[in-house]
Amino acid sequence: MTEEAKTEAVEKAPKVEQNDVSRPKVGTATERVWAIADALSTAAGKAVERKPVLDAAVAEGINPATAATQYGRWCKFFGVVKTPAAPKEPKAPKAPKAAKAKAAAESDVSVEEEQASA
């Protein structure tokens, strides 16, 4: 069989595209990240979180940046949207430095006054 016949005999896998993202080619590192995400999601019965996918991919020797990028593309492909966490309670505003210095000075005076009166 000639090379042309071999290439014609082997049909290319159809390109699967969804949400403007194409699924990676079989046998690549990027496809392996998707396979990990698919397997973990199937086992969990829902879309898997980012950390387990990245940990599993890095354990297989895949670059962490590649794993992170492909997880994001996997999420976009399947329309996975992260639910925002509950908003955190805002911190109290910090006092200006001048107010802190004034408060410190007043506390020193009151200590001296207490000592003098005692």
N, C-alpha and C positions, 0 to 999 in steps of 0.2 A: 504494500500500500504506500502510495507517495505521500509526501507532506501535505499536499493540497487535499487529498482524499481524507487524510486524518483530521485536518481542521474542519472540513465540511461535515465529517461524520460526528464530530463533537459539537453538539449544539450549545450555544451560549445560553446561560441561564437568563431568563428575562429580567430586565431591570425593574425592580420594584420601587416605586416612588409614592410617597405619602406626605402630606403637609410640607411640600417643597424639600423633602429629605429623601435621598436614595439609600436603600439598604446596601451595606458594603459587600464586596465580592467574597465568595466562599474561600476559606483558606488563608485569609489575611488576619493580621493582629486586630484590626478594627472590627472585623466580623466576630472574632473571638470575644471581644468585649460585649458585643450585642448578644452573643450566645449565652454568656454568663448572665447578663441582665434578664434574658428570656427565661433561663432555667430558674434563677432565683425568684423571679416574679411568679412563675408557674407554681413553684413550691409554696410561696407565701399566699397565693391566691389574690394578689393585688400587685400594683406597681411597686417594685422594690426601691428602697432608699438608696442614696448615692454611695454611702460609705461601704456597705457590704460588696457592692459591685467593684469599687475601686480596690478594696483590699484583696478580693479574689483575683482581679486582673494583675495587680502588682505581684502577687504570689506566683503567678504564671510567667513572670518576667516581662510583662508589658509595661511600657513607660507610663508613669502616673499621669503625665499630661495628656497622652493619647487616650488613656482610660477615661479621664475626666471629660475630654472633648466628646468622645464617642458616647458616653453616658448621656450627655446633654443632647446629642443628636438622636439617640434612641428615644429619649423622652419626647422630643419634638415630633418624631416620626409617629409615635403612638398617641400624641396629644396629652401626655402626662403633664399636669400642671401642679406645681407644688402649692399646697395650701399654706397661706401665710400663718405664721405663729401669732398667738395673741400679742397685742401690743404691750410692750413693757411699760411699767410705771415710770414716768419721766422723773429724772433726778431733780432735787431741789437746786435752784441756781446758786452758784458759788457767790459768796460775798466778795465785793471788790477788796483789793489789797489795802486800800486806805481805811476801809471800815474795819478790817482785821487789825490793823495797827492801832486804830483808835480804841477798839475793844480791849486790846492787850494793854494799852496805856491806862485805860480806866480800871482794869482789873489790878494793875500794879498799885495805883493810887489807893484803891479801896483796901488792899492788903496793908499798905503802910498806915492808913488811917486806923485800921483795926488794931494794928500793933501799937500805935501811939495811944489809943484809948484804953488799951488793956493794962 
